[in-house]
Amino acid sequence: VWAQASALTRALFVGYTVTAAVLFGVSTVYHTFTHVSQKLHTRLRTLDLLMIVAMEVASSLLPLDLFFRCNPRARAVYSASAILLGVAAARCLLAGSQVRWRNLVAYVGVSGVAVAPLLHGLFVLPSQHTVCPAPAL
């Protein structure tokens, strides 16, 4: 199956895998060494949260690529939205703890990026009678 995957699909899969590995590594360091000092705790917490945002974005890009493989425009719009919301969430996290409501908005935006493509796929695509041929295995 890997040999038949497009270069974009392969890149997204590798990006997802690397992001997951880095997330687990950072999370392990954060939860192991958070007690050393308050400064280290704050830095590791921010890095851990940034990696969670990166993982949310990475985990949305591969399904978008596969789900909208026959609709490149929708795929590009939803993928760009996921990336932009991820950047916004990262900026909110880096702005500091005094903007907690912005953090919540950013997280909801990044986490909710899957809702619009799901609704699009369930209600818009079937009404257009768009049938995309299955990839050859």
N, C-alpha and C positions, 0 to 999 in steps of 0.2 A: 504494500500500500504506500509506503514511503517513497518508492521510486515513481509512482504516478502522481504524487502530490506536487502542486505548483511551488515555485520558488518562494512565493509570498507565504503560502501555507507552512512551508518548512521553516521559514524565518520566524513566523509567529509562534510556531510550536517550540522552537529553540528558545525564543525570547521568553515564553511562558515558563519553560523548564528552568532556565537560568534565574528568572525572577523568583520562582518558588524556592530554589535552593538558597539564594541570597536571603530571602525573607526568613526562612527557617534558621539560617546561621545567625542573622542579626537578632532575631527573636530569642534564640538560645543565649546569646551574649547578654542581651538586655535582661532577661529573667534570671541569669546567673550572677551578674556583677552589678546589679542595680543598687545594692546596699553599700557599695564602696564609698561613694560620696554623692551629695545632692547634685553637684555639677555634672558628674558622670551619669547619674540617673536621668537628669533632664535631657542630656544629649542623646543617650541611648533610647529614651522614650520617643523623642522626636524622630530618630532614625527608624525605630520600629514602626511608628505610625506612617512614615513616608513609604516604607516597604509594603505596608498593608495597602496603601493607595495604589502603589505600583502593581501589586498583585491583582487588585480589583480591575485595573485597566487591562493588564495582560490577559486576565482570564476572560475579558469580554471581547477582545480582538479576534481570537481564533474562531469562536462560534459565529461572530459577525461575518468573517471571511467565508466560512462554510455555508452559512444560512443564506447569504446574499450573493453567492457565486455567480448567479445569472443576472444580477442587478447591480452592476458595478457602481452606479451613482448612489444608490441607497447604502451600499457597503461603505463607500467613501464618506458619505455624510455621517453615518452612525459611528464609524471608526474615528473620524476627526472629532466628533462630539465627545467620545469616550476619552480621547487623548487630551482635549482642551479641559474637560472637567477634572481629569487627573492632575493637570498642571495647576488648575485653580485650587484644588484641594491641597496640593503640596505647598502652594503659596500661602494658603490660610494657615497651615500647620507651622510654617516657618515664621509667620507673623507674630506668634507668641500666644500665650494662654489667655490674654485679655480679650481675645476675639472668639470665644467658644461658640457663639451662635454661628459665626462664619464657618467654623470647622464642621458643625452639624450640617449646615447647608451644603458644604462641599462633599461631605460623606454621602449625604442623601442623593446628591447629583450623580456622583460616581457610581454608587450602588444602584441607582435607578436607571442607569443608562441602558439596562437590558429591557426595560418595560416598553419603550417605544418600538424597538425592532420586533419584539414579541407581538405587540398589537398589529404592527405593519404586516408581519408574516401571517398572522391568523385571519385578519380581516381584509386587508388591501390586496395582497397577492392572490388569494383564491378568487376574489371577484374579478380580477383581470384575466383569469384562466391562464396564468403563466405557468407553463410546465417546463421545468429545467431538466434536461436529461441527466440521469445519474452518471457520476464519473465512472469510467471504466476501471475495473479492478484487475 
